[in-house]
Amino acid sequence: MEMAPGVPVLSRDNLDSMKTPSIASGPLAPELGIDKPASVEAIAPLYLTGDSSRSRFNAFRATAHR
């Protein structure tokens, strides 16, 4: 694919990078309070419904008029 005409879709470098797992394991950043990875299924509803702890800042942003 790297030698095909046009923009390369997949290079040898891309192929080599796919051989290494990109899944985190173990403590990620304990100093930030991130101890273990979470699945997308567990996190996405918080972002989509606005029930995250950061959603309270939306009220502050609306009244700040900046």
N, CA, C and O atoms as a GROMACS GRO file, in nm:
protein
  264
    1MET      N    1   0.082  -0.120   0.000
    1MET     CA    2   0.000   0.000   0.000
    1MET      C    3   0.086   0.126   0.000
    1MET      O    4   0.045   0.231  -0.049
    2GLU      N    5   0.206   0.114   0.055
    2GLU     CA    6   0.294   0.231   0.062
    2GLU      C    7   0.338   0.276  -0.077
    2GLU      O    8   0.360   0.396  -0.099
    3MET      N    9   0.351   0.183  -0.170
    3MET     CA   10   0.399   0.216  -0.304
    3MET      C   11   0.287   0.245  -0.403
    3MET      O   12   0.314   0.277  -0.518
    4ALA      N   13   0.162   0.233  -0.362
    4ALA     CA   14   0.049   0.259  -0.452
    4ALA      C   15   0.044   0.407  -0.486
    4ALA      O   16   0.086   0.490  -0.405
    5PRO      N   17  -0.005   0.442  -0.604
    5PRO     CA   18  -0.013   0.583  -0.642
    5PRO      C   19  -0.111   0.658  -0.551
    5PRO      O   20  -0.207   0.601  -0.499
    6GLY      N   21  -0.083   0.786  -0.534
    6GLY     CA   22  -0.169   0.870  -0.449
    6GLY      C   23  -0.117   0.874  -0.306
    6GLY      O   24  -0.003   0.837  -0.278
    7VAL      N   25  -0.202   0.919  -0.218
    7VAL     CA   26  -0.166   0.929  -0.077
    7VAL      C   27  -0.155   0.789  -0.017
    7VAL      O   28  -0.247   0.708  -0.034
    8PRO      N   29  -0.045   0.758   0.053
    8PRO     CA   30  -0.031   0.624   0.110
    8PRO      C   31  -0.138   0.599   0.217
    8PRO      O   32  -0.160   0.681   0.306
    9VAL      N   33  -0.203   0.485   0.205
    9VAL     CA   34  -0.307   0.448   0.300
    9VAL      C   35  -0.244   0.382   0.422
    9VAL      O   36  -0.288   0.404   0.535
   10LEU      N   37  -0.142   0.301   0.399
   10LEU     CA   38  -0.078   0.228   0.506
   10LEU      C   39   0.071   0.216   0.473
   10LEU      O   40   0.108   0.159   0.370
   11SER      N   41   0.155   0.269   0.561
   11SER     CA   42   0.299   0.260   0.538
   11SER      C   43   0.357   0.147   0.623
   11SER      O   44   0.288   0.090   0.708
   12ARG      N   45   0.482   0.115   0.599
   12ARG     CA   46   0.549   0.012   0.680
   12ARG      C   47   0.558   0.055   0.825
   12ARG      O   48   0.550  -0.027   0.916
   13ASP      N   49   0.573   0.185   0.846
   13ASP     CA   50   0.579   0.238   0.982
   13ASP      C   51   0.446   0.218   1.054
   13ASP      O   52   0.443   0.182   1.172
   14ASN      N   53   0.334   0.242   0.982
   14ASN     CA   54   0.202   0.218   1.041
   14ASN      C   55   0.185   0.071   1.075
   14ASN      O   56   0.132   0.037   1.181
   15LEU      N   57   0.227  -0.014   0.987
   15LEU     CA   58   0.215  -0.158   1.008
   15LEU      C   59   0.296  -0.202   1.129
   15LEU      O   60   0.248  -0.281   1.210
   16ASP      N   61   0.419  -0.151   1.143
   16ASP     CA   62   0.502  -0.185   1.258
   16ASP      C   63   0.439  -0.136   1.388
   16ASP      O   64   0.445  -0.206   1.490
   17SER      N   65   0.378  -0.019   1.387
   17SER     CA   66   0.317   0.033   1.510
   17SER      C   67   0.196  -0.048   1.552
   17SER      O   68   0.162  -0.051   1.671
   18MET      N   69   0.129  -0.114   1.458
   18MET     CA   70   0.013  -0.197   1.492
   18MET      C   71   0.053  -0.331   1.554
   18MET      O   72  -0.033  -0.402   1.606
   19LYS      N   73   0.179  -0.366   1.549
   19LYS     CA   74   0.226  -0.491   1.609
   19LYS      C   75   0.240  -0.479   1.761
   19LYS      O   76   0.245  -0.581   1.830
   20THR      N   77   0.247  -0.357   1.812
   20THR     CA   78   0.261  -0.333   1.955
   20THR      C   79   0.124  -0.302   2.014
   20THR      O   80   0.054  -0.213   1.964
   21PRO      N   81   0.084  -0.372   2.119
   21PRO     CA   82  -0.047  -0.344   2.180
   21PRO      C   83  -0.054  -0.201   2.232
   21PRO      O   84   0.043  -0.150   2.290
   22SER      N   85  -0.166  -0.137   2.213
   22SER     CA   86  -0.184   0.001   2.259
   22SER      C   87  -0.283   0.008   2.375
   22SER      O   88  -0.349   0.110   2.395
   23ILE      N   89  -0.292  -0.100   2.450
   23ILE     CA   90  -0.383  -0.107   2.564
   23ILE      C   91  -0.302  -0.083   2.691
   23ILE      O   92  -0.200  -0.147   2.714
   24ALA      N   93  -0.349   0.010   2.773
   24ALA     CA   94  -0.278   0.041   2.897
   24ALA      C   95  -0.306  -0.066   3.001
   24ALA      O   96  -0.413  -0.126   3.004
   25SER      N   97  -0.208  -0.089   3.086
   25SER     CA   98  -0.226  -0.182   3.196
   25SER      C   99  -0.145  -0.131   3.315
   25SER      O  100  -0.046  -0.060   3.299
   26GLY      N  101  -0.188  -0.168   3.433
   26GLY     CA  102  -0.119  -0.125   3.554
   26GLY      C  103  -0.153   0.018   3.589
   26GLY      O  104  -0.240   0.079   3.526
   27PRO      N  105  -0.084   0.074   3.689
   27PRO     CA  106  -0.112   0.213   3.728
   27PRO      C  107  -0.070   0.309   3.618
   27PRO      O  108   0.045   0.308   3.574
   28LEU      N  109  -0.163   0.391   3.573
   28LEU     CA  110  -0.136   0.481   3.461
   28LEU      C  111  -0.066   0.608   3.508
   28LEU      O  112   0.044   0.640   3.462
   29ALA      N  113  -0.128   0.680   3.597
   29ALA     CA  114  -0.072   0.804   3.649
   29ALA      C  115  -0.121   0.820   3.792
   29ALA      O  116  -0.213   0.898   3.817
   30PRO      N  117  -0.061   0.748   3.887
   30PRO     CA  118  -0.111   0.753   4.024
   30PRO      C  119  -0.107   0.894   4.084
   30PRO      O  120  -0.189   0.927   4.169
   31GLU      N  121  -0.012   0.977   4.040
   31GLU     CA  122  -0.003   1.113   4.095
   31GLU      C  123  -0.123   1.199   4.053
   31GLU      O  124  -0.152   1.301   4.116
   32LEU      N  125  -0.193   1.157   3.947
   32LEU     CA  126  -0.314   1.227   3.902
   32LEU      C  127  -0.441   1.157   3.948
   32LEU      O  128  -0.552   1.202   3.917
   33GLY      N  129  -0.427   1.049   4.020
   33GLY     CA  130  -0.543   0.975   4.068
   33GLY      C  131  -0.599   0.879   3.966
   33GLY      O  132  -0.712   0.832   3.981
   34ILE      N  133  -0.522   0.847   3.862
   34ILE     CA  134  -0.565   0.751   3.760
   34ILE      C  135  -0.494   0.620   3.789
   34ILE      O  136  -0.377   0.603   3.756
   35ASP      N  137  -0.566   0.528   3.851
   35ASP     CA  138  -0.504   0.403   3.893
   35ASP      C  139  -0.520   0.290   3.793
   35ASP      O  140  -0.431   0.208   3.778
   36LYS      N  141  -0.634   0.286   3.725
   36LYS     CA  142  -0.657   0.177   3.632
   36LYS      C  143  -0.736   0.228   3.512
   36LYS      O  144  -0.813   0.324   3.525
   37PRO      N  145  -0.719   0.166   3.398
   37PRO     CA  146  -0.794   0.209   3.279
   37PRO      C  147  -0.942   0.179   3.295
   37PRO      O  148  -0.981   0.086   3.366
   38ALA      N  149  -1.024   0.257   3.228
   38ALA     CA  150  -1.169   0.236   3.228
   38ALA      C  151  -1.215   0.212   3.085
   38ALA      O  152  -1.155   0.265   2.991
   39SER      N  153  -1.319   0.134   3.070
   39SER     CA  154  -1.370   0.106   2.936
   39SER      C  155  -1.447   0.226   2.882
   39SER      O  156  -1.495   0.310   2.958
   40VAL      N  157  -1.458   0.232   2.752
   40VAL     CA  158  -1.535   0.338   2.688
   40VAL      C  159  -1.681   0.331   2.730
   40VAL      O  160  -1.747   0.433   2.746
   41GLU      N  161  -1.730   0.209   2.747
   41GLU     CA  162  -1.870   0.191   2.786
   41GLU      C  163  -1.898   0.252   2.923
   41GLU      O  164  -2.010   0.295   2.950
   42ALA      N  165  -1.798   0.255   3.009
   42ALA     CA  166  -1.816   0.311   3.143
   42ALA      C  167  -1.804   0.463   3.145
   42ALA      O  168  -1.869   0.529   3.226
   43ILE      N  169  -1.723   0.519   3.057
   43ILE     CA  170  -1.695   0.662   3.058
   43ILE      C  171  -1.785   0.742   2.965
   43ILE      O  172  -1.827   0.852   3.001
   44ALA      N  173  -1.816   0.690   2.848
   44ALA     CA  174  -1.892   0.765   2.748
   44ALA      C  175  -2.026   0.819   2.798
   44ALA      O  176  -2.059   0.933   2.767
   45PRO      N  177  -2.105   0.743   2.873
   45PRO     CA  178  -2.232   0.798   2.920
   45PRO      C  179  -2.216   0.925   3.004
   45PRO      O  180  -2.302   1.012   3.002
   46LEU      N  181  -2.105   0.936   3.077
   46LEU     CA  182  -2.082   1.057   3.156
   46LEU      C  183  -2.066   1.179   3.067
   46LEU      O  184  -2.118   1.286   3.098
   47TYR      N  185  -1.996   1.164   2.957
   47TYR     CA  186  -1.977   1.276   2.865
   47TYR      C  187  -2.104   1.306   2.786
   47TYR      O  188  -2.134   1.422   2.760
   48LEU      N  189  -2.177   1.204   2.750
   48LEU     CA  190  -2.295   1.223   2.666
   48LEU      C  191  -2.416   1.277   2.742
   48LEU      O  192  -2.499   1.346   2.684
   49THR      N  193  -2.426   1.245   2.871
   49THR     CA  194  -2.541   1.290   2.949
   49THR      C  195  -2.513   1.416   3.029
   49THR      O  196  -2.606   1.478   3.080
   50GLY      N  197  -2.388   1.455   3.043
   50GLY     CA  198  -2.356   1.574   3.120
   50GLY      C  199  -2.358   1.549   3.269
   50GLY      O  200  -2.369   1.645   3.346
   51ASP      N  201  -2.348   1.424   3.313
   51ASP     CA  202  -2.352   1.393   3.455
   51ASP      C  203  -2.214   1.387   3.519
   51ASP      O  204  -2.199   1.338   3.631
   52SER      N  205  -2.112   1.436   3.449
   52SER     CA  206  -1.978   1.430   3.505
   52SER      C  207  -1.961   1.538   3.611
   52SER      O  208  -2.042   1.630   3.621
   53SER      N  209  -1.856   1.526   3.689
   53SER     CA  210  -1.831   1.625   3.794
   53SER      C  211  -1.798   1.761   3.736
   53SER      O  212  -1.811   1.862   3.805
   54ARG      N  213  -1.756   1.766   3.611
   54ARG     CA  214  -1.723   1.893   3.548
   54ARG      C  215  -1.845   1.966   3.491
   54ARG      O  216  -1.836   2.083   3.456
   55SER      N  217  -1.957   1.898   3.482
   55SER     CA  218  -2.074   1.961   3.422
   55SER      C  219  -2.123   2.080   3.504
   55SER      O  220  -2.195   2.165   3.451
   56ARG      N  221  -2.086   2.087   3.631
   56ARG     CA  222  -2.128   2.202   3.713
   56ARG      C  223  -2.062   2.332   3.666
   56ARG      O  224  -2.113   2.440   3.695
   57PHE      N  225  -1.951   2.321   3.594
   57PHE     CA  226  -1.884   2.440   3.544
   57PHE      C  227  -1.961   2.508   3.431
   57PHE      O  228  -1.939   2.626   3.403
   58ASN      N  229  -2.052   2.436   3.366
   58ASN     CA  230  -2.132   2.496   3.259
   58ASN      C  231  -2.215   2.612   3.311
   58ASN      O  232  -2.234   2.711   3.241
   59ALA      N  233  -2.266   2.601   3.432
   59ALA     CA  234  -2.344   2.710   3.489
   59ALA      C  235  -2.256   2.833   3.512
   59ALA      O  236  -2.300   2.945   3.487
   60PHE      N  237  -2.134   2.812   3.558
   60PHE     CA  238  -2.040   2.923   3.577
   60PHE      C  239  -2.005   2.988   3.444
   60PHE      O  240  -1.994   3.110   3.436
   61ARG      N  241  -1.986   2.907   3.341
   61ARG     CA  242  -1.952   2.961   3.209
   61ARG      C  243  -2.066   3.044   3.152
   61ARG      O  244  -2.044   3.145   3.087
   62ALA      N  245  -2.188   2.999   3.177
   62ALA     CA  246  -2.304   3.071   3.123
   62ALA      C  247  -2.320   3.207   3.189
   62ALA      O  248  -2.364   3.302   3.125
   63THR      N  249  -2.286   3.218   3.316
   63THR     CA  250  -2.304   3.346   3.386
   63THR      C  251  -2.183   3.436   3.379
   63THR      O  252  -2.193   3.554   3.412
   64ALA      N  253  -2.069   3.386   3.336
   64ALA     CA  254  -1.946   3.465   3.331
   64ALA      C  255  -1.947   3.565   3.216
   64ALA      O  256  -1.882   3.669   3.224
   65HIS      N  257  -2.020   3.535   3.109
   65HIS     CA  258  -2.030   3.622   2.991
   65HIS      C  259  -1.894   3.662   2.937
   65HIS      O  260  -1.871   3.777   2.900
   66ARG      N  261  -1.802   3.564   2.933
   66ARG     CA  262  -1.670   3.592   2.875
   66ARG      C  263  -1.654   3.521   2.744
   66ARG      O  264  -1.550   3.533   2.680
   0.00000   0.00000   0.00000
